[in-house]
Amino acid sequence: MREIMGVLGRKDQEEYIRLGEKALKLNKVLALSGPLLTGLAAIGSAFAGHSTHGSWAAMLGIVGGALASAVNTVEHGGQIGMVFEMYRSNAGFFQYMQESIESNLTETDEERRENGEVFEMKVALKLGRSLSDLRNLAASSSLKEEHLDEFASKLF
């Protein structure tokens, strides 16, 4: 179980935190770009009637409005904020799994500790693996800690 905890922390949780940070950065860029482009479109349309800069201002208004519309569609239609929350939730699930395993391993009172085989089965089911698959993962992670290509969870 300690090997599974290590894989959860090194691979699964770390990967979802990394992906969550990327989704958050993308969401921030889109959240700032949408209003900025809308403002540019408004400025361009305000100056579109003047003869000296009319064609450039009209083009700025059209392009700015179209880009603002595209950015808002990607931001809201793609639900980038919800993708971030999903990654954050998955990372929290892996943290919970690590704490659950650690709690069971360090419990000194045998009455409060879960049965080893039953607990192993619960962990395997929560990670979408068979019991033999979980044991194989634990064995392979103890042999080559640094270069493990496999994630503990097969669900997400």
N, C-alpha and C positions, 0 to 999 in steps of 0.2 A: 504494500500500500504506500510505503514511503516513496517508492519509485514512481508510482502513479501521481502522487502529490507533486513530485519534481517535474514530471512531464506537463501536468496541468499548469504549473507556474511558469515553466520555461517556454512552453510552446503555445498552448491554447490561450491562456489569459494574456500573455504578452502580445500575441497576434491580434486579438480582438481589441486590446487597448491601442495598438498601433493603427489598426483600421479605423477605430473610433476617432482618433486624433486627426486622421486624414479627412474623414467625413465632416468633422467639426470645422476644420480649416476651409474646406470647400463651402460649407454652409455660411461661414463668416464672409468669405469673398463674394458669394452670391447675394447675401443680405446687404452688403455695402454697394455692390455694383448695380443692383436694380434701381434704387432711388437715385444714384448718381446719374445713370443713363436717362432716367425719366426727367431729371432736372436739366440735363443737356438738351433733351428733346423739347422741353418747355422753353428754354432760352432760344433755341434755334427757331421755334415757331413764333416767338415774340418778335424776332428780327426779320422774319421771312417777308414781311410787307415792304421793307425798305429797299429802294432800288439799288443802292450801292453794294450791299452784301446779301441781297435777296436770294440768289440761287444757292450760295454756300449755307446760308442760314436755313433755308428750306431743306437742303440735303442733310444738315445736322439734325434737324427736327425729325425727319423721316427715319434716318439711320438710327438715331438715338432711341426713338420710340420703338422701332423694330427690335433692336438689341435688348431694350428694357423688357419688352414682352417675352422675348426668348429666355432671358435670365430668370424672370419670374416664373415662367412655365417650368424650367428645369428645377428651380428651387422648390416650388410648391407641388408640381406634378410628380417630380422624382422623390418627393418627401425626404429630402436630405436630412432634415432634423430627426425624422423618425428612424432613418438608417443609423444615425449616430446613437440614438437611444437603444436600438436593437444591439449594436456592438457593445455598448456600455452594460446593458443587461446581461449579455452573454459573458462578459468579463466578470461581472458580479456573481454569476452562477458558478463559474470556475473557482472564484475565491471562496464561495460557500462550500463547494465540494472539498477544497483543500482544508478548510476549517473543520468540516465534518469528519474527514479522515483523521486529521490531527487530534481532534477531540476524542475520537474513539481509540486511537492508538495510545494516548497519554492517560486515559482513564484508569485509575488504580483500583477503583471499586469494581469487582467483577460482576456484581449484581446490576450495575448501571451500564456496563459495557455491552455492546451488541455482540451477538454470536458472530465469530469470524467469517464463516462461510456465508451466512445470511447477509452480513454487511458487505462482503465482497460481491455477492450477487446484486445487491442494491446499487452499489457503485457502478458495476458493469451495465446494468439496465439504464441508469441515469446518463451514462456516457454512450449508450447505443451500441454496446459491444456484448459479445458472448463472454462467459466466464473464462473459457480457454483463451479467447482473444485478449482479454484483459491481462491474464497471466503471461501470455507471450509478450505483450507490450512491456510489462514490468521487467521481464527477463532481458529483453533487448535493450531497454533503457539503462539497466544497470551495467550492461557490457560496454555500451558506447554512448555515454552521457552527452557528450558535446555534439555528436553528429547524427542525432536521431531525427529522421525526416517525418516521422509519423506524429499526428496529434492524438491526444488521449480521447477526445470526443469524436464520434462519427456522426453526431446529430446535426451540428451547425456547420 
